[in-house]
Amino acid sequence: DAFVNASPHQFESGFEGSSPDEIDQLIRDFYGYKTVRIDGLPGKSPTFVDMICHRALLAAADHFLLPNCFRYTLNTGQLIEIRPGESEQALHRDEAAWSYFRLPRPQMSVEAMFALSDFTRENGGTRIAPGSHRWDHDRTPEDDEIVAAEMAAGSAVMYFGNTLHGGGANRTKDINRRGMFMGFCLGWLRTEENFFLSTPIEAVRGMPKQVQELLGYEAHLGIGVVDIGSPMKLVRGTP
């Protein structure tokens, strides 16, 4: 069955994200010059909100993250469109965001890229080095250790946040490669995206309780409390 049952065309309207000209010079090369991104999706896309609780993704997060936390949270969610002429993105590990946490360390995040259009080697399908989450961080993969995530629209590829990966080059003339990226991390880590500011509280109050919790509106034991209690009381308006 298709991983994404919603039509990719639900994301067609108003695809205007952060372009390289609007991004700090230091990260232009990393993000790409012909790649457009939209973040803050919980406050912008009802379809994304529905996908946050996809059973397969949560099952993976339960299995790999819950041994090291009381609850996990949404770390990031983006629409990423790689347009013709884009070059390969440098391979990287998203867990570098927490690089001050020295190795060895527990598995800290799991991620998924959902194909909203067909992903091919030619149009920029995500490049992944399978098994690299187990490697020393100074090891560079050989060419034959890198694979392209080639998949039909509606499919998804999942990997650990410590896995080397990166956007592929789009060598086509007229095909945009569009994907929806989502990741979860241990609930006691600071998330890559600040959903408290990017998602209007009025929108949060209309979301399912599980989504509210995944956005970080529930305390992680003693972390993130309000008046020595759960912040969900303020979100849901309960005593």
N, C-alpha and C positions, 0 to 999 in steps of 0.2 A: 504494500500500500504506500501511497505517497506520504512522505513525512509531513509535508505542508499541504493540508487539504484546501486551504484558502487559495484563491487565484492569485498568482503573482501580480496581476493587473490591479489588485487592490492597493498596491504601492506606487502605481504609475503617477497619480495626481500629485503635482507639486514636488517633484523630486529635485529639490534644491537644497544641497547640503553645504558642507565646508569645502571650499575649493582651495588649491594650493596657494592662490594669491591672498587668501585671508588667514593663512596659518603662519606662525612664527618661522623665520628662515631656518632655524635649527632643525625643524622636523619636516620641512618640505620634501627633502630627498627621501625620507623614510615613508611618508604617506603617498608620494607619487604626484606627478604633475598632471596626470589625466585620470585621476581617481576622485570620485565625489563620495562624500560620507555624510550621513545623517545620524547623529547620536541623540540621546535623550528620548529614545523611542517610547518608553512607557507613557509619556505625556503627549505623544504625537500620533500614535498608531494603535487603534483598538485591536487590530489583527495581531500586533506584537504582544499586547497584553494577554490575548488568548493563548499565544504560543508559550508564554513564560511557564505555564503549568503543564506543558506537554509531558505525558506520562513517561516516555522513553528517556527524555533528558533528565527529568527528576529522578528516575530510577538510577541513572548513572551517578548523579550527584549524591543520592542517598548512599550508594554503595561505596563510593570513593572518598567522599568528604565527611560524612557523619562520624566515622571513627575518630576524627580529630576536631570535632566541634559539636556544640549543642544544636545549632541550626546554621544553615548556609544562607547566603544572600546573592542577589543578582549583582554581578560585578560590572558588566557592560552589555550594551545592546546597540547595534548599529546596522544601518543599511549601507552597503559598500558596493559601488558601481565602478568597475574597471572598464575604461573606454578604450577604443582602438588607439594604438600607438603607445600605450603605457608599457614601461619596462618592468622587469622583475623586481619585486620588493625584496629587500634584504631578509634572509631567514633570521628569525628571532624567537625568543621565548617570552610569552606575555607575563610570566611570573617574574620577569626582570623588574616589574613594578615594585616588588618586595625584595629587592636585591640585598638589603641590609640583613635579611634573615638568612644566616649562613647555612651552607650545606654541611651535613645532610639535614633534610627537613621533611616534614610530612607533605603529602600531596595537597596542594593548596587550592587548585582550581580545575574545573572541567569546562570544556567549551564545545560549541557546535557552530558549523556554518551551514545554513539552509540555502539551497539553490532556488532562487526565484526565477532564474533563467537556466538553460542548459549550461553546465560547466564543461569545458573542454581544455585540452592542453593549449590549443591555439588562442582561445579567447580569455585566458587568464585564470583558469581553474587553480584553486589554492594549492600551493606546493607544500608538501609535508615530508618530514624525515621520520618515518615510523620507528618507534623504539628509542628515539633520541632523548626522551624524558629520563632514560636510565644512564645516559652518557655523562662523562665529565664535561663541564661546560666549556672547556678549551678545545674540545674535539670538533673538527669541521667535517661535515658529511661529504662523502664522495658523490659524484653525479649519479651513480647507480643506487644510492641510498635515498634519493629524493624521488617522490612520486607526485603526480598531479591528481587532484581529486576530480576525476571526470565522472559526472553524474547528471541525470536528467532533472529538469525543474521539478520541484516537489520532494527531492531527496535531501539528505543531510550527511555530513561527515562530522564525527565527534573525536576529540582528542584532549589530552591533558594540557593545561596551560604551560607546562614545562617542556612541551614538545616543540622542536624547531619547525617553523612554518612561515609562509609568506605568500602574498598575492603573486600570481603568475603574470607573465607578460601577455598583453593582448595584441596578437599579431594579425588580427583580422582587420578588414577595412571598414566594416559597418555593423559590428555586433558588440553590444554592450553586455558585459558579464555582471549580473546583479545578484547579490547575496545578502542574507540577513544573518548577522553574527550575534551570538549570545553566549555569555559565560557566567558561571557561578563560582563563588569563592567561599572559603571558611568564614563563618559569621563574625569572628573576632578580628578580621583584617579590615583595613580601610579599603573601600572599593575604588576601582579606577574611575568610574563615573559617579558624580554627586547627584543622585536622583532626588535628594531632598530639595534641591534648588531647581532642577530641570523639569520636575513634574509638579504641576500645580496641586496644592493640597485638596482643592475641590475635586480634581480628577481622581486623586488617591482615594478619597472617601467613597467614590462610586465603584471602586474596584473590589473584587472578591477578597475575602480576608487572607487567603493564602498568598495572593499577589502582594497585598500590603505587607505581609511578613517578609516576603522575598525581596521587597524593596528596602528593607531595613527598618520598618516601623514597628518592630518587636525587639525587645531587649535580648541580648545574648547573655543569659545569666545576669551578671552584675554590670554588663557593658551596655551603655546607651539608655539608661533609665531616665525617667522624668519624675521628680519628687519621690524618689526611692520606689518607683513603680513602673509599670509598663506604659510606654508611650502610646500604645494602642488605645488607651482610654481617651486620649485627646483626639486621636484620629477618628474613632468610632463614636465619640460623644457619650461614652458610658461612664458611670461613677466608679 
